[in-house]
Amino acid sequence: MSFMQRQIVGPKEWLQIETTHGTFFIPLDIVGPIENWDGEGDSPAEFADVQTYCEGKPQSWEVITGYGARLSAPGYLDCTEWSVFETEKEANDYLADMYPEDEEDTE
């Protein structure tokens, strides 16, 4: 059994943040309800809690709904970044393509 295991959650709402270092997905329940964000300049991408989960300077953000996929080590903090997809099948296909199962020796 691999140390890192496939994990898929959803469907749920995600904060998709475009930064100078790429795209990051954060479960919306981690950063709090969207009703608390001020449309006059305060954006979730400016909150310190959000910047803890992404690298680079935030450029834009939006709330999306989908299935999050990553590898995670149960009982440990080790995990890959989330990637979010419209369907559970797309999430499964992504994990299968990016992180194929280890082949065990049959000898």
C-alpha positions as CSV (number, residue, x, y, z in Angstrom):
1,M,0.0,0.0,0.0
2,S,1.3,3.4,-0.9
3,F,2.0,6.0,1.8
4,M,0.0,8.6,-0.1
5,Q,-3.6,7.7,-0.9
6,R,-6.0,9.2,-3.4
7,Q,-8.6,11.6,-1.9
8,I,-11.6,13.0,-3.6
9,V,-14.1,15.3,-1.9
10,G,-17.3,16.9,-3.1
11,P,-19.1,18.2,-4.7
12,K,-18.4,21.3,-2.6
13,E,-17.6,25.0,-3.0
14,W,-14.0,26.1,-3.6
15,L,-12.1,29.3,-3.7
16,Q,-10.1,29.3,-6.9
17,I,-7.3,31.9,-6.7
18,E,-5.0,32.9,-9.6
19,T,-1.7,34.1,-8.3
20,T,1.7,35.0,-9.7
21,H,2.7,31.4,-9.0
22,G,-0.2,29.6,-10.5
23,T,-3.8,28.5,-9.6
24,F,-4.7,27.4,-6.1
25,F,-7.9,25.8,-4.8
26,I,-9.0,26.2,-1.2
27,P,-12.1,24.6,0.3
28,L,-14.5,27.5,0.9
29,D,-15.4,26.2,4.4
30,I,-11.8,26.9,5.5
31,V,-11.9,30.6,4.6
32,G,-15.4,31.4,5.9
33,P,-18.7,32.5,4.4
34,I,-18.6,34.6,1.3
35,E,-21.2,37.0,2.9
36,N,-18.5,38.4,5.1
37,W,-16.4,39.6,2.2
38,D,-16.6,43.3,1.3
39,G,-17.1,43.9,-2.4
40,E,-15.5,47.3,-2.1
41,G,-11.9,46.2,-2.1
42,D,-11.7,43.4,0.5
43,S,-11.4,40.1,-1.3
44,P,-10.8,36.7,0.1
45,A,-7.5,36.6,-1.7
46,E,-6.3,39.5,0.6
47,F,-7.2,37.6,3.8
48,A,-4.2,36.3,5.7
49,D,-6.0,32.9,6.2
50,V,-6.2,32.5,2.4
51,Q,-2.6,33.4,1.7
52,T,-1.5,30.7,4.1
53,Y,-2.8,28.2,1.5
54,C,-1.3,29.6,-1.7
55,E,2.0,31.0,-3.0
56,G,2.7,34.2,-4.8
57,K,0.6,37.4,-5.0
58,P,-3.1,36.9,-5.6
59,Q,-4.3,38.3,-8.9
60,S,-8.0,37.2,-9.1
61,W,-10.4,34.8,-7.4
62,E,-13.8,33.2,-7.9
63,V,-16.0,30.7,-6.1
64,I,-16.6,27.4,-8.0
65,T,-18.3,24.1,-7.2
66,G,-16.7,20.8,-8.0
67,Y,-14.8,17.7,-6.8
68,G,-11.4,18.2,-5.2
69,A,-8.7,15.6,-5.9
70,R,-5.3,15.2,-4.3
71,L,-3.0,12.7,-2.6
72,S,-2.9,12.6,1.1
73,A,-1.1,10.6,3.8
74,P,-3.7,9.7,6.4
75,G,-2.6,10.6,9.9
76,Y,0.1,12.9,8.6
77,L,0.2,16.5,7.2
78,D,1.7,15.3,3.9
79,C,-0.5,16.0,0.9
80,T,-0.4,17.4,-2.7
81,E,-2.2,20.6,-3.8
82,W,-5.9,20.3,-4.5
83,S,-7.1,20.2,-8.2
84,V,-10.8,20.7,-8.8
85,F,-13.0,19.2,-11.5
86,E,-16.7,19.4,-12.6
87,T,-17.3,15.6,-12.2
88,E,-16.1,12.9,-9.9
89,K,-15.0,10.9,-13.0
90,E,-12.7,13.7,-14.1
91,A,-11.2,13.8,-10.6
92,N,-10.6,10.1,-10.7
93,D,-9.1,10.2,-14.2
94,Y,-6.8,13.0,-13.1
95,L,-5.5,11.0,-10.1
96,A,-5.0,7.9,-12.3
97,D,-3.1,9.9,-14.9
98,M,-0.9,12.0,-12.6
99,Y,-0.4,9.4,-9.9
100,P,-0.6,5.9,-11.3
101,E,-0.9,3.0,-8.8
102,D,2.5,1.4,-7.9
103,E,2.9,-1.9,-9.6
104,E,3.8,-4.7,-7.2
105,D,6.2,-7.4,-8.1
106,T,4.4,-10.7,-8.8
107,E,7.5,-12.8,-8.2
